[in-house]
Amino acid sequence: MPAMDNLTKEQRRKTMQAIRSKGTTPERLIMRGLKKRKIYFASHVDSIIGKPDIVFRRKKIAVFIDSDFWHGHPKRCIMPTTNVDYWTNKIARNRKRDKDVNQKLRQDSWKVIRLWAYDVKHQFDKCIQIILNELEKRGR
């Protein structure tokens, strides 16, 4: 028998409502790191497919910072033990959408950078360097 949720329905609802799609800690860390280096960017641009978290328009670089859970990290995504079908399908749809967005942006000559939230928190310098390297390649 699957384990039961340790929260009431109301507590679970409030917890889920509190999850941000914009302004997450990993996003803020990367944005602060770029600003500190005097690198300017746009954030959450609605007019670009997939609404990238960070955009360098002139260089055509789109940066997405993906949550290990919501985007289904192969090793770090821990599936809930309740409502398994729903979560499996939800995360599979998110992964497919990510793949489609990457493909469409690349067809339009964009460089797509996807960083995992966990990596931003635990390997910050490496993540910033990935962005800096791409900016350098595209002629800062």
C-alpha positions in Angstrom: 0.0 0.0 0.0 1.5 3.4 -1.0 2.5 5.8 1.9 -0.1 8.4 2.8 0.6 12.1 2.5 1.7 13.5 5.9 -0.2 16.7 5.3 -3.9 17.4 5.2 -5.4 18.4 1.8 -5.5 22.0 2.9 -1.8 22.0 4.0 -0.8 20.3 0.8 -2.8 22.9 -1.2 -1.0 25.8 0.6 2.4 24.1 0.1 1.8 23.7 -3.6 0.5 27.3 -4.0 3.7 28.6 -2.4 5.9 27.0 -5.2 7.2 29.8 -7.4 7.7 29.7 -11.1 9.6 33.0 -11.2 12.0 34.5 -8.7 13.3 31.2 -7.3 16.4 31.2 -5.2 18.6 29.6 -8.0 17.3 32.2 -10.5 18.1 35.1 -8.1 21.6 33.7 -7.4 22.5 33.5 -11.1 21.0 37.0 -11.8 22.9 38.5 -8.9 26.1 36.8 -10.1 25.6 38.3 -13.6 24.8 41.8 -12.3 27.9 41.7 -10.1 29.9 41.1 -13.3 28.1 44.0 -15.0 26.4 41.7 -17.5 23.0 42.8 -18.5 20.1 40.6 -19.4 16.3 40.4 -19.6 14.3 38.0 -17.4 11.2 36.0 -18.1 10.6 37.3 -21.6 7.0 36.4 -22.5 7.6 37.0 -26.3 10.3 34.2 -26.5 9.0 30.7 -26.6 9.3 28.9 -23.3 9.7 32.1 -21.4 13.4 31.7 -20.6 14.5 32.8 -17.1 17.4 34.8 -18.5 17.7 36.2 -22.0 20.6 37.8 -23.9 18.6 39.1 -26.9 21.5 40.3 -29.0 23.5 37.2 -28.5 20.4 35.0 -28.9 21.1 33.0 -25.7 18.2 31.7 -23.6 19.0 30.4 -20.1 16.5 28.1 -18.2 17.0 27.1 -14.6 15.1 23.9 -14.1 13.9 22.4 -10.8 15.1 18.8 -10.3 11.5 17.8 -9.4 9.4 19.7 -11.9 11.7 18.9 -14.8 12.5 15.4 -13.9 16.2 15.2 -13.2 17.2 11.6 -14.0 18.8 11.0 -10.6 17.5 13.7 -8.2 13.8 13.7 -9.0 12.1 11.9 -6.1 8.6 10.8 -7.2 5.8 11.2 -4.7 4.4 7.9 -3.5 0.8 9.1 -3.9 -1.0 9.8 -7.1 2.0 8.3 -9.0 0.3 8.2 -12.5 -0.5 11.9 -12.3 3.0 12.9 -11.3 4.7 10.6 -13.8 2.6 12.0 -16.6 3.0 15.6 -15.4 6.8 15.4 -15.3 6.9 13.6 -18.6 4.9 16.4 -20.2 7.2 19.0 -18.7 10.2 17.2 -20.1 8.6 16.9 -23.5 7.8 20.6 -23.5 11.4 21.4 -22.5 12.7 19.3 -25.4 10.2 21.0 -27.9 11.1 24.5 -26.6 14.9 23.7 -27.0 14.3 22.5 -30.6 12.2 25.5 -31.6 14.7 28.0 -30.2 17.7 26.2 -31.8 15.8 26.2 -35.2 15.6 30.0 -34.7 19.5 30.2 -34.1 19.2 30.5 -30.3 21.7 28.9 -27.9 19.8 27.2 -25.1 21.5 26.7 -21.7 19.6 24.6 -19.2 20.9 24.6 -15.6 19.6 22.4 -12.8 18.6 24.3 -9.7 20.6 21.9 -7.5 23.7 22.6 -9.6 23.2 26.4 -9.2 23.1 26.0 -5.5 26.0 23.5 -5.2 28.2 24.4 -8.2 27.5 28.1 -8.6 30.8 29.1 -10.2 30.6 26.3 -12.8 27.1 27.4 -13.7 28.1 31.1 -14.1 31.1 30.0 -16.1 28.8 28.1 -18.6 26.9 31.3 -19.3 30.1 33.4 -19.5 31.7 31.0 -21.9 28.7 31.1 -24.2 28.6 34.9 -24.1 32.3 34.9 -24.9 31.8 32.6 -27.9 29.1 34.8 -29.2 31.3 37.9 -28.9 30.4 39.7 -25.7 
